[in-house]
Amino acid sequence: MKTDTQRPPLRIAGIGCGPRTRIYLKLAAALPECYQVVAAADPNAGRVESVRAHSNNPEFRSFASAAEMLAVPKFADVMVIGTQDALHKEHAIAAMEAGYDLLLEKPIATTLEDCNAVEETASRLGRKVVVCHVLRYTPFYREVKHIIDSGELGEIITLNATEGVGAWHQAHSYVRGHWANVEKASPMILSKSSHDMDIIRWLAGRPCERLSSFGSLTYFRKENAPLGAPLRCSDGCPVADTCHYNSAHYVTTQRTWLSYVYDRIDTATPEEIHEWLKTSPWGRCVYHCDNTAVDHQTVGMEFAGGLTATFTMTAFANHRHIEIYGTKGRLRGGDAVKETTGADIIVHKLDGTGERRWTQETIEGELYAHGGGDFGLMRALYDEIHLEDPRQMTSSLHVSLASHRMAFASEQSRLTRAVVELADA
Ligand SMILES: NC(=O)c1ccc[n+]([C@@H]2O[C@H](COP(=O)([O-])OP(=O)(O)OC[C@H]3O[C@@H](n4cnc5c(N)ncnc54)[C@H](O)[C@@H]3O)[C@@H](O)[C@H]2O)c1
């Protein structure tokens, strides 16, 4: 991150003040040499107020909608687009038309056509767009990328990655929550695993040429409901005491997840939260929701030059894991390695010279969200927005579009059971 007197702080504003925009703007406010948080828009006035409270800016401007904010002549440099997936296209294009560069939450949009429309608008208007693939900015994946680029592993032949979403996270977000219904949001491989498609494409460092995918919604279905389980946990469920997914856990052990969807968490009494759960989507029995998102999916990929990769997403494991096999060495990294060895990454050399371990510095608290990726992204954004050529940005619209194409192709393959060729990835 470079700052100098010739480059004043970027004025940054946000559309949609959910947890994502709030964390980005809070981190921006904590970097006053880089950013001035100038405005936010959301129909939920309390959420805008929360951004204002952290902005350290007495001239902060509050708006009730994207349309209201974008009707005002341009007053910021960068606009965060943090509305729900289905609104990204509309808000991203409108903000670019109004003159803003963007920090755009993933996914770019919910269909390939709409992603292309966002890209075409950015190209036509010469706008810079950084897509929030926060994993690219984590110390962990930066080290993996550095090891590959250093040649220590030789030529990369095989890459296997897994993403354990976690059972409660799956239930909260993809069974009860915003991304449960694919028809209203986007397929799981895009809404959740576009991060993984992006990381795999980035680490492979070359285009994916073809892929196939399998997966389904196997567990969170009404056929698996315990006998007598009602539609809502609070309606006298016979297995309430033993059910891992009992919504009453939001009041005790799952408060972090609650905080993402219930704004009054700091002031509400347990009774008020229980009352809210009686009508909220998050109070529903996980076996009786309108969810269509898969709870497990695998993708098999072939990249230019023959490199093969697999990716597995499952609700029933926690955290990410990666194995990379090269002609000179192999790398294993992620939580499974950490749990058993204490190291984050282990590189094993094939020439018999042993192994090398890498352990990342621990950063506590909010700054460490997404493995340090949220903070890493906000630190990098300042420099990246100033780059002459947007294609040099770590997470440009261009590179993100390539991995989004892989996600859309994976869903197509899953649904049609066919290998999908990616001619232009
Ligand atoms: N990068 C990541 O790792 C990551 C993680 C989680 C979510 N996401 C993505 O971030 C985005 C936001 O997620 P979230 O959980 O913060 O969402 P959210 O639903 O909590 O927040 C969206 C906000 O947009 C507001 N909104 C709706 N219409 C609006 C309008 N016309 N003008 C202004 N505001 C409007 C809503 O009132 C709401 O407060 C989603 O696209 C999601 O997929 C990314």
The ligand as an SDF file (V2000), in Angstrom:
LIG
                    3D

 44 48  0  0  0  0  0  0  0  0999 V2000
  -16.9050  -11.7410   -0.5330 N   0  0  0  0  0  0  0  0  0  0  0  0
  -17.4290  -12.5820    0.3290 C   0  0  0  0  0  0  0  0  0  0  0  0
  -16.7110  -13.3960    0.9010 O   0  0  0  0  0  0  0  0  0  0  0  0
  -18.8970  -12.5590    0.6210 C   0  0  0  0  0  0  0  0  0  0  0  0
  -19.3810  -13.1540    1.7850 C   0  0  0  0  0  0  0  0  0  0  0  0
  -20.7480  -13.0850    2.0280 C   0  0  0  0  0  0  0  0  0  0  0  0
  -21.5790  -12.4630    1.1280 C   0  0  0  0  0  0  0  0  0  0  0  0
  -21.0790  -11.9270   -0.0100 N   0  0  0  0  0  0  0  0  0  0  0  0
  -21.9360  -11.2220   -0.9840 C   0  0  0  0  0  0  0  0  0  0  0  0
  -22.0830   -9.8680   -0.5400 O   0  0  0  0  0  0  0  0  0  0  0  0
  -23.3600   -9.3470   -0.9130 C   0  0  0  0  0  0  0  0  0  0  0  0
  -24.0290   -8.7300    0.2940 C   0  0  0  0  0  0  0  0  0  0  0  0
  -24.1980   -9.7030    1.3030 O   0  0  0  0  0  0  0  0  0  0  0  0
  -24.8200   -9.2940    2.7210 P   0  0  0  0  0  0  0  0  0  0  0  0
  -24.8550  -10.5210    3.5500 O   0  0  0  0  0  0  0  0  0  0  0  0
  -24.1230   -8.0840    3.2290 O   0  0  0  0  0  0  0  0  0  0  0  0
  -26.3120   -8.9250    2.2240 O   0  0  0  0  0  0  0  0  0  0  0  0
  -27.5810   -8.3350    2.9930 P   0  0  0  0  0  0  0  0  0  0  0  0
  -28.7870   -8.9050    2.3280 O   0  0  0  0  0  0  0  0  0  0  0  0
  -27.4520   -8.4870    4.4750 O   0  0  0  0  0  0  0  0  0  0  0  0
  -27.4910   -6.7780    2.6630 O   0  0  0  0  0  0  0  0  0  0  0  0
  -27.9270   -6.2260    1.4670 C   0  0  0  0  0  0  0  0  0  0  0  0
  -28.4840   -4.8560    1.7760 C   0  0  0  0  0  0  0  0  0  0  0  0
  -28.9080   -4.2500    0.5660 O   0  0  0  0  0  0  0  0  0  0  0  0
  -29.9980   -3.3990    0.8850 C   0  0  0  0  0  0  0  0  0  0  0  0
  -30.7170   -2.9900   -0.3190 N   0  0  0  0  0  0  0  0  0  0  0  0
  -31.6920   -3.6610   -0.9740 C   0  0  0  0  0  0  0  0  0  0  0  0
  -32.1440   -2.9210   -2.0070 N   0  0  0  0  0  0  0  0  0  0  0  0
  -31.4240   -1.7610   -2.0090 C   0  0  0  0  0  0  0  0  0  0  0  0
  -31.4260   -0.6030   -2.8290 C   0  0  0  0  0  0  0  0  0  0  0  0
  -32.2500   -0.4870   -3.8690 N   0  0  0  0  0  0  0  0  0  0  0  0
  -30.5580    0.3960   -2.5360 N   0  0  0  0  0  0  0  0  0  0  0  0
  -29.7080    0.2930   -1.4990 C   0  0  0  0  0  0  0  0  0  0  0  0
  -29.6700   -0.7970   -0.6770 N   0  0  0  0  0  0  0  0  0  0  0  0
  -30.5150   -1.8090   -0.9340 C   0  0  0  0  0  0  0  0  0  0  0  0
  -30.8060   -4.2640    1.8630 C   0  0  0  0  0  0  0  0  0  0  0  0
  -31.7260   -3.4760    2.6140 O   0  0  0  0  0  0  0  0  0  0  0  0
  -29.7070   -4.8690    2.7040 C   0  0  0  0  0  0  0  0  0  0  0  0
  -29.4480   -4.1250    3.8760 O   0  0  0  0  0  0  0  0  0  0  0  0
  -24.1240  -10.5160   -1.5350 C   0  0  0  0  0  0  0  0  0  0  0  0
  -24.0790  -10.4160   -2.9210 O   0  0  0  0  0  0  0  0  0  0  0  0
  -23.3570  -11.7490   -1.0800 C   0  0  0  0  0  0  0  0  0  0  0  0
  -23.4440  -12.8300   -1.9730 O   0  0  0  0  0  0  0  0  0  0  0  0
  -19.7540  -11.9430   -0.2710 C   0  0  0  0  0  0  0  0  0  0  0  0
  1  2  1  0
  2  3  2  0
  2  4  1  0
  4  5  1  0
  4 44  2  0
  5  6  2  0
  6  7  1  0
  7  8  2  0
  8  9  1  0
  8 44  1  0
  9 10  1  0
  9 42  1  0
 10 11  1  0
 11 12  1  0
 11 40  1  0
 12 13  1  0
 13 14  1  0
 14 15  2  0
 14 16  1  0
 14 17  1  0
 17 18  1  0
 18 19  2  0
 18 20  1  0
 18 21  1  0
 21 22  1  0
 22 23  1  0
 23 24  1  0
 23 38  1  0
 24 25  1  0
 25 26  1  0
 25 36  1  0
 26 27  1  0
 26 35  1  0
 27 28  2  0
 28 29  1  0
 29 30  1  0
 29 35  2  0
 30 31  1  0
 30 32  2  0
 32 33  1  0
 33 34  2  0
 34 35  1  0
 36 37  1  0
 36 38  1  0
 38 39  1  0
 40 41  1  0
 40 42  1  0
 42 43  1  0
M  CHG  2   8   1  16  -1
M  END
$$$$
